[in-house]
Amino acid sequence: MTIGFTRLQEYLDAIARKANLDPANSRHGVFWHNSYQAFITGNVPNKHCNGNVVPIIDPANAVNSAFNQILRGSWCAMPQMPKTGPFLTDDGYFVVLADGSRVDGPTILADIQGWLAAGAPENGDDQAPPPAPQG
């Protein structure tokens, strides 16, 4: 199953909520709240690696896109995100989405990687009902 862009946005919003961050006040802002086209063709605002702008989706190697790498660990001398933690790679990490479903860190990371590997489709095949809310 491949997620779509809307689910990716839900994941990134939930990650920010769990970290008690206001990404709008970060240097990169809420770059995932743009249109699908702007997201897949744009750059991470105010981020540079070796003096170069950082594309949100690496056109040469989508799976190694910066936003995927930095959720997994440090990337290009930048710390793992979200900056204040907790991190998706932490034991027991999970988020609760707006629909009440609970998704653990490894699932989010696998879904993002799968989405990128599938060519970052706007509409995935994740239209099945969400998992039942967990206590």
Contact map, one row per residue, 1 for C-alpha under 8 A:
111000000000000000000000000000000000000000000000000000000000000000000000000000000000000000000000000000000000000000000000000111000000000
111100000000000000000000000000000000000000000000000000000000000000000000000000000000000000000000000000000000001001100100000111000000000
111110110000000000000000000000000000000000000000000000000000000000000000000000000000000000000000000000000000001101100000101111000000000
011111110000000000000000000000000000000000000000000000000000000000000000000000000000000000000000000000000000000000100001111111000000000
001111111000000000000000000000000001000000000000000000000000000000000000000000000000000000000000000000000000000000000001111100000000000
000111111100000000000000000000000000000000000000000000000000000000000000000000000000000000000000000000000000000000000000011000000000000
001111111110000000000000000000000000000000000000000000000000000000000000000000000000000000000000000000000000000000000000000000000000000
001111111111000000000000000000000000000000000000000000000000000000000000000000000000000000000000000000000000000100000000000000000000000
000011111111100000000000000000011000000000000000000000000000000000000000000000000000000000000000000000000000000000000000000000000000000
000001111111110000000000000000000000000000000000000000000000000000000000000000000000000000000000110000000000000000000000000000000000000
000000111111111000000000000000000000000000000000000000000000000000000000000000000000000000000000100000000001000000000000000000000000000
000000011111111100000000000000010000000000000000000000000000000000000000000000000000000000000000000000000000000000000000000000000000000
000000001111111110000000000000000000000000000000000000000000000000000000000000000000000000000000000000000000000000000000000000000000000
000000000111111111000000000000000000000000000000000000000000000000000000000000000000000000000011100000000000000000000000000000000000000
000000000011111111100000000000000000000000000000000000000000000000000000000000000100000000000010000000000000000000000000000000000000000
000000000001111111111110000000000000000000000000000000000000000000000000000000000100000000000000000000000000000000000000000000000000000
000000000000111111111100000000000000000000000000000000000000000000000000000000000000000000000000000000000000000000000000000000000000000
000000000000011111111000000000000000000000000000000000000000000000000000000000000000010000000010000000000000000000000000000000000000000
000000000000001111111000000000000000000000000000000000000000000000000000000000000101110000000000000000000000000000000000000000000000000
000000000000000111111100000000000000000000000000000000000000000000000000000000000000000000000000000000000000000000000000000000000000000
000000000000000111111110000000000000000000000000000000000000000000000000000000000000000000000000000000000000000000000000000000000000000
000000000000000110011111110000000000000000000000000000000000000000000000000000000000000000000000000000000000000000000000000000000000000
000000000000000100001111110111000000000000000000000000000000000000000000000000000000000000000000000000000000000000000000000000000000000
000000000000000000000111110111000000000000000000000000000000000000000000000000000000000000000000000000000000000000000000000000000000000
000000000000000000000111111010000000000000000000000000000000000000000000000000000000000000000000000000000000000000000000000000000000000
000000000000000000000111111110000000000000000000000000000000000000000000000000000000000000000000000000000000000000000000000000000000000
000000000000000000000000111110000000000000001110000000000000000000000000000000000000000000000000000000000000000000000000000000000000000
000000000000000000000011011111100000000000011110000000000000000000000000000000000000000000000000000000000000000000000000000000000000000
000000000000000000000011111111100000000000001000000000000000000000000000000000000000000000000000000000000000000000000000000000000000000
000000000000000000000011000111111000000000000000000000000000000000000000000000000000000000000000000000000000000000000000000000000000000
000000000000000000000000000111111100001000011000000000000000000000000000000000000000000000000000000000000000000000000000000000000000000
000000001001000000000000000001111110001000000000000000000000000000000000000000000000000000000000000000000000000000000000000000000000000
000000001000000000000000000001111110000000000000000000000000000000000000000000000000000000000000000000000000000000000000000000000000000
000000000000000000000000000000111111011000000000000000000000000000000000000000000000000000000000000000000000000000000000000000000000000
000000000000000000000000000000011111111000000000000000000000000000000000000000000000000000000000000000000000000000000000000000000000000
000010000000000000000000000000000111111100000000000000000000000000000000000000000000000000000000000000000000000000000000010000000000000
000000000000000000000000000000000011111110000000000000000000000000000000000000000000000000000000000000000000000000000000000000000000000
000000000000000000000000000000000111111111000000000000000000000000000000000000000000000000000000000000000000000000000000000000000000000
000000000000000000000000000000110111111111100000000000011000000000000000000000000000000000000000000000000000000000000000000000000000000
000000000000000000000000000000000001111111000000000000011000000000000000000000000000000000000000000000000000000000000001000000000000000
000000000000000000000000000000000000111111100000000000111000000000000000000000000000000000000000000000000000000000000000000000000000000
000000000000000000000000000000000000011111110000000000111000000000000000000000000000000000000000000000000000000000000000000000000000000
000000000000000000000000000000000000001011111000000011111000000000000000000000000000000000000000000000000000000000000000000000000000000
000000000000000000000000000100100000000001111110000011110000000000000000000000000000000000000000000000000000000000000000000000000000000
000000000000000000000000001110100000000000111110000000000000000000000000000000000000000000000000000000000000000000000000000000000000000
000000000000000000000000001100000000000000011111000010000000000000000000000000000000000000000000000000000000000000000000000000000000000
000000000000000000000000001100000000000000011111100011000000000000000000000000000000000000000000000000000000000000000000000000000000000
000000000000000000000000000000000000000000000111111111000000000000000000000000000000000000000000000000000000000000000000000000000000000
000000000000000000000000000000000000000000000011111111000000000000000000000100000000000000000000000000000000000000000000000000000000000
000000000000000000000000000000000000000000000001111100000000000000000000000100000000000000000000000000000000000000000000000000000000000
000000000000000000000000000000000000000000000001111110000000000000000000000000000000000000000000000000000000000000000000000000000000000
000000000000000000000000000000000000000000000001111111000000000000000000000000000000000000000000000000000000000000000000000000000000000
000000000000000000000000000000000000000000110111101111100000000000000000000000000000000000000000000000000000000000000000000000000000000
000000000000000000000000000000000000000000110011100111110000000001000000000000000000000000000000000000000000000000000000000000000000000
000000000000000000000000000000000000000011110000000011111110000011000000000000000000000000000000000000000000000000000000000000000000000
000000000000000000000000000000000000001111110000000001111100000011100000000000000000000000000000000000000000000000000000000000000000000
000000000000000000000000000000000000001111100000000000111110010011100000000000000000000000000000000000000000000000000000000000000000000
000000000000000000000000000000000000000000000000000000111111111111000000000000000000000000000000000000000000000000000000000000000000000
000000000000000000000000000000000000000000000000000000101111110000000000000000000000000000000000000000000000000000000000000000000000000
000000000000000000000000000000000000000000000000000000000111110000000000000000000000000000000000000000000000000000000000000000000000000
000000000000000000000000000000000000000000000000000000000111111110000000000000000000000000000000000000000000000000000000000000000000000
000000000000000000000000000000000000000000000000000000001111111110000000000000000000000000000000000000000000000000011010000000000000000
000000000000000000000000000000000000000000000000000000000100111110010000000000000000000000000000000000000000000010011000000000000000000
000000000000000000000000000000000000000000000000000000000100111111011000000000000000000000000000000000000000000000000000000000000000000
000000000000000000000000000000000000000000000000000000111100111111111000000000000000000000000000000000000000000000000000000000000000000
000000000000000000000000000000000000000000000000000001111100000111111100001000000000000000000000000000000000000000000000000000000000000
000000000000000000000000000000000000000000000000000000011000000011111110000000000000000000000000000000000000000000000000000000000000000
000000000000000000000000000000000000000000000000000000000000001111111111000000000000000000000000000000000000100110000000000000000000000
000000000000000000000000000000000000000000000000000000000000000111111111111000000000000000000000000000000000000000000000000000000000000
000000000000000000000000000000000000000000000000000000000000000001111111111001111000000000000000000000000000000000000000000000000000000
000000000000000000000000000000000000000000000000000000000000000000111111110000011100001100000000000000000000100000000000000000000000000
000000000000000000000000000000000000000000000000000000000000000000011111110000011000001110000000000000000000100000000000000000000000000
000000000000000000000000000000000000000000000000000000000000000000001111111000111000000000000000000000000000000000000000000000000000000
000000000000000000000000000000000000000000000000000000000000000000001111111111111000000000000000000000000000000000000000000000000000000
000000000000000000000000000000000000000000000000000000000000000001001100111111110000000000000000000000000000000000000000000000000000000
000000000000000000000000000000000000000000000000110000000000000000000000011111000000000000000000000000000000000000000000000000000000000
000000000000000000000000000000000000000000000000000000000000000000000000011111100000000000000000000000000000000000000000000000000000000
000000000000000000000000000000000000000000000000000000000000000000000100011111110000000000000000000000000000000000000000000000000000000
000000000000000000000000000000000000000000000000000000000000000000000100111011111010000000000000000000000000000000000000000000000000000
000000000000000000000000000000000000000000000000000000000000000000000111111001111110001000000000000000000000000000000000000000000000000
000000000000000000000000000000000000000000000000000000000000000000000111110000111111101000000000000000000000000000000000000000000000000
000000000000001100100000000000000000000000000000000000000000000000000010000000011111111000000000000000000000000000000000000000000000000
000000000000000000000000000000000000000000000000000000000000000000000000000000111111100000000000000000000000000000000000000000000000000
000000000000000000100000000000000000000000000000000000000000000000000000000000001111110000000000000000000000000000000000000000000000000
000000000000000000100000000000000000000000000000000000000000000000000000000000001111111000000000000000000000000000000000000000000000000
000000000000000001100000000000000000000000000000000000000000000000000000000000000101111101001000000000000000000000000000000000000000000
000000000000000000000000000000000000000000000000000000000000000000000011000000011100111111001000000000000000000000000000000000000000000
000000000000000000000000000000000000000000000000000000000000000000000011000000000000011111001100000000011101100000000000000000000000000
000000000000000000000000000000000000000000000000000000000000000000000001000000000000001111101000000000001100000000000000000000000000000
000000000000000000000000000000000000000000000000000000000000000000000000000000000000011111111000000000001000000000000000000000000000000
000000000000000000000000000000000000000000000000000000000000000000000000000000000000000011111000000000000000000000000000000000000000000
000000000000000000000000000000000000000000000000000000000000000000000000000000000000000001111100000000011000000000000000000000000000000
000000000000000000000000000000000000000000000000000000000000000000000000000000000000011111111110000000011000000000000000000000000000000
000000000000000000000000000000000000000000000000000000000000000000000000000000000000000100011111000001111000000000000000000000000000000
000000000000011001000000000000000000000000000000000000000000000000000000000000000000000000001111100001111000000000000000000000000000000
000000000000010000000000000000000000000000000000000000000000000000000000000000000000000000000111111111100000000000000000000000000000000
000000000110010000000000000000000000000000000000000000000000000000000000000000000000000000000011111111100000000000000000000000000000000
000000000100000000000000000000000000000000000000000000000000000000000000000000000000000000000001111110000000000000000000000000000000000
000000000000000000000000000000000000000000000000000000000000000000000000000000000000000000000001111110000000000000000000000000000100000
000000000000000000000000000000000000000000000000000000000000000000000000000000000000000000000001111111000000000000000000000000000001100
000000000000000000000000000000000000000000000000000000000000000000000000000000000000000000000001111111100000000000000000000000000111110
000000000000000000000000000000000000000000000000000000000000000000000000000000000000000000000111100111110000000000000000000000000010110
000000000000000000000000000000000000000000000000000000000000000000000000000000000000000000000111100011111011000000000000000000000000000
000000000000000000000000000000000000000000000000000000000000000000000000000000000000000100011110000001111111000000000000000000000000000
000000000000000000000000000000000000000000000000000000000000000000000000000000000000000111011110000000111111100000000000000000000000000
000000000000000000000000000000000000000000000000000000000000000000000000000000000000000110000000000000011111110000000000000000000000000
000000000000000000000000000000000000000000000000000000000000000000000000000000000000000000000000000000111111111000000000000000000000000
000000000010000000000000000000000000000000000000000000000000000000000000000000000000000100000000000000111111111100000000000000000000000
000000000000000000000000000000000000000000000000000000000000000000010011000000000000000100000000000000001111111110000000000000000000000
000000000000000000000000000000000000000000000000000000000000000000000000000000000000000000000000000000000111111111000000000000000000000
011000000000000000000000000000000000000000000000000000000000000000000000000000000000000000000000000000000011111111100000000000000000000
001000010000000000000000000000000000000000000000000000000000000000010000000000000000000000000000000000000001111111110000000000000000000
000000000000000000000000000000000000000000000000000000000000001000010000000000000000000000000000000000000000111111111000000000000000000
011000000000000000000000000000000000000000000000000000000000000000000000000000000000000000000000000000000000011111111100000000000000000
011100000000000000000000000000000000000000000000000000000000000000000000000000000000000000000000000000000000001111111111100100000000000
000000000000000000000000000000000000000000000000000000000000011000000000000000000000000000000000000000000000000111111111000000000000000
000000000000000000000000000000000000000000000000000000000000011000000000000000000000000000000000000000000000000011111111000000000000000
010000000000000000000000000000000000000000000000000000000000000000000000000000000000000000000000000000000000000001111111100000000000000
000000000000000000000000000000000000000000000000000000000000010000000000000000000000000000000000000000000000000000111111100000000000000
000110000000000000000000000000000000000100000000000000000000000000000000000000000000000000000000000000000000000000111111110000000000000
001110000000000000000000000000000000000000000000000000000000000000000000000000000000000000000000000000000000000000100111111100000000000
000111000000000000000000000000000001000000000000000000000000000000000000000000000000000000000000000000000000000000000001111100000000000
001111000000000000000000000000000000000000000000000000000000000000000000000000000000000000000000000000000000000000000000111110000000000
111110000000000000000000000000000000000000000000000000000000000000000000000000000000000000000000000000000000000000100000111111100000000
111100000000000000000000000000000000000000000000000000000000000000000000000000000000000000000000000000000000000000000000001111110000000
111100000000000000000000000000000000000000000000000000000000000000000000000000000000000000000000000000000000000000000000000111110000000
000000000000000000000000000000000000000000000000000000000000000000000000000000000000000000000000000000000000000000000000000111111000000
000000000000000000000000000000000000000000000000000000000000000000000000000000000000000000000000000000000000000000000000000011111100000
000000000000000000000000000000000000000000000000000000000000000000000000000000000000000000000000000000000000000000000000000000111110000
000000000000000000000000000000000000000000000000000000000000000000000000000000000000000000000000001010000000000000000000000000011111000
000000000000000000000000000000000000000000000000000000000000000000000000000000000000000000000000000011000000000000000000000000001111100
000000000000000000000000000000000000000000000000000000000000000000000000000000000000000000000000000110000000000000000000000000000111110
000000000000000000000000000000000000000000000000000000000000000000000000000000000000000000000000000111000000000000000000000000000011111
000000000000000000000000000000000000000000000000000000000000000000000000000000000000000000000000000011000000000000000000000000000001111
000000000000000000000000000000000000000000000000000000000000000000000000000000000000000000000000000000000000000000000000000000000000111
